[in-house]
Amino acid sequence: MATFEQSQTNDRRTMNQIELLTEAAKNFRTVGTVTFSSRFLVNKMVSPIQKNNAQCIVELGAGNGCITKGILGKMGDDSKLYSFEINDKFCDMVRALNDDRLEVINDSAEKIEEYLQQHNEHKADYIISAVPLVVLPDDIGARILAAVKKTLKPGGVFVQLSYNPVMHKKHLTDFDLIKRKFTPLNLPPAFVFVCQN
Ligand SMILES: C[S@@+](CC[C@H](N)C(=O)[O-])C[C@H]1O[C@@H](n2cnc3c(N)ncnc32)[C@H](O)[C@@H]1O
């Protein structure tokens, strides 16, 4: 029989999924998926992060906070994570992680520079992105990538999730592609592009 905690976790997962399907039906071009990332995909997204050089991390497209949680698990006590998410309901889910190292920014990933400056940060060590570059309007995607290029430290690492195995040929040409990892254990199967500035 399920414990009280297990049934609460299951209820939360069901709520997350209902929330996601509702938001995806309203605006598929910004949500870009019908399931949040699996733990296998989250592990691949955060695996490039090294605790000793992760002072300032930026996340783009936090959704329900599944990757946010993975990033926090790899950070030291005095590191900061700035998580961008345009959807109000998803922002509430990420805020519920309730971690002092986390700043949830309910605004577009195009504005990374403006918010880093507001928080007296210079550049990011890592930028971890799940924004759906392939389905976003081209001009928005281009502005997000320009903002990543500008705010990522030289030698900093940019990790991008995609369901399209060749998206780097159109979208990541300004970065050095270090690795492309495939995750079959996700719905849909996904690719993680690890790039350097
Ligand atoms: C594919 S979902 C990923 C959600 C979650 N991180 C995961 O991995 O399951 C993409 C997320 O990007 C958000 N998003 C789309 N455009 C954005 C933008 N310009 N700035 C910030 N977030 C954006 C969507 O609202 C959605 O939550």
The ligand as a Gaussian input file, in Angstrom:
#p B3LYP/6-31G(d) Opt

LIG

0 1
 C       10.289000      22.255000     -23.129000
 S        9.658000      23.194000     -21.739000
 C       10.905000      22.693000     -20.552000
 C       10.404000      22.689000     -19.140000
 C       11.334000      22.006000     -18.120000
 N       12.562000      22.745000     -17.944000
 C       11.650000      20.586000     -18.528000
 O       12.808000      20.333000     -18.900000
 O       10.751000      19.743000     -18.505000
 C       10.144000      24.816000     -22.219000
 C        9.866000      25.920000     -21.222000
 O       10.392000      27.139000     -21.740000
 C        9.524000      28.199000     -21.387000
 N        9.808000      29.334000     -22.302000
 C        9.449000      29.450000     -23.599000
 N        9.910000      30.608000     -24.118000
 C       10.589000      31.235000     -23.131000
 C       11.299000      32.468000     -23.039000
 N       11.402000      33.309000     -24.087000
 N       11.902000      32.791000     -21.863000
 C       11.796000      31.960000     -20.779000
 N       11.132000      30.785000     -20.808000
 C       10.527000      30.417000     -21.954000
 C        8.132000      27.581000     -21.536000
 O        7.142000      28.308000     -20.849000
 C        8.373000      26.164000     -20.986000
 O        8.125000      26.102000     -19.609000

